[in-house]
Amino acid sequence: MFFSRRATQAEYFDSPDRSLAETAESYKSLERINRLFHFAEPFQRFLPPLLGAENCRAVTLLDLGAGDGSLGQALQVWAAKKGWSWEITNLDLSPHAPELCKTGKLVSGSVLDLPFADESFDVVIANQMTHHLSSDEEVAKHFREAHRVARRVVLLSDMHRSAILYGIIWAVLHAGNFPKHFRDDGLLSVKRGFCSEDWRQIADRAGLSEAKVWTHFGARVMLAAQKIPKPQAPPGASPI
Ligand SMILES: C[S@@+](CC[C@H](N)C(=O)[O-])C[C@H]1O[C@@H](n2cnc3c(N)ncnc32)[C@H](O)[C@@H]1O
């Protein structure tokens, strides 16, 4: 069946020889779509209960495959309105991301081999990034790496591979006069997306069997994992 398996065709987004101007145009188009689909909403909805009220006040957050850093920026502004201080680190593989990142720090790197020590961030998130990975093995590695560098919470979100979402995205992309490459990639990204059973199986394989996986309003696949942080040794304490 059409949506029973993930598409393997690569997105133009990931082509290594894209210019800075093309990448900038794609992030701009993505921002229009993201605004329409309230891309920050699942993170605003689920992060506070996953973290617990006390731990929301000061948060270090890593956004994987952050693109131009729009999501981190939106979350930081939203958190500030609640009196919380959220420090954002963005990570992306695109050579143009450092130049295009709007706010916060951008680290160049791959989600498959994160250049951070274990438990470096309170929260690790990713939005619409996982479908860029080509195999279940890579997705499992990405889940493990996200979990390794998180101290408290991992929250991942991506496209739900469904005919209904494909139809909605088709209509929005055609009505909105988006560039052809972006339209093609947008539709392909639904076909490269996931259903919740995919993520359940991959999470189990990655050793994240405690993680919860679900679909959010039929449009997104979500994964949440909570960790209990290890107590930090007081400064100057010698290891036992
Ligand atoms: C569709 S964009 C999503 C950007 C942003 N998360 C958002 O929601 O607007 C996917 C991003 O993932 C990045 N990406 C793809 N594969 C990656 C990898 N292996 N490691 C890090 N970033 C990657 C791309 O460069 C791109 O910026």
The ligand as an ORCA input file, in Angstrom:
! r2SCAN-3c Opt
* xyz 0 1
  C      12.667     20.015      7.956
  S      14.018     20.804      8.724
  C      13.320     21.118     10.343
  C      13.934     22.318     11.008
  C      13.336     22.657     12.379
  N      13.496     21.559     13.312
  C      11.889     23.041     12.268
  O      11.040     22.336     12.802
  O      11.614     24.086     11.659
  C      15.128     19.465      9.058
  C      16.481     19.929      9.543
  O      17.215     18.763      9.964
  C      18.570     18.937      9.566
  N      19.196     17.600      9.525
  C      18.974     16.601      8.630
  N      19.718     15.522      8.944
  C      20.423     15.848     10.065
  C      21.362     15.160     10.888
  N      21.755     13.892     10.605
  N      21.875     15.797     11.946
  C      21.512     17.075     12.251
  N      20.633     17.778     11.511
  C      20.085     17.181     10.426
  C      18.492     19.654      8.218
  O      19.691     20.320      7.909
  C      17.327     20.619      8.481
  O      17.777     21.855      8.952
*
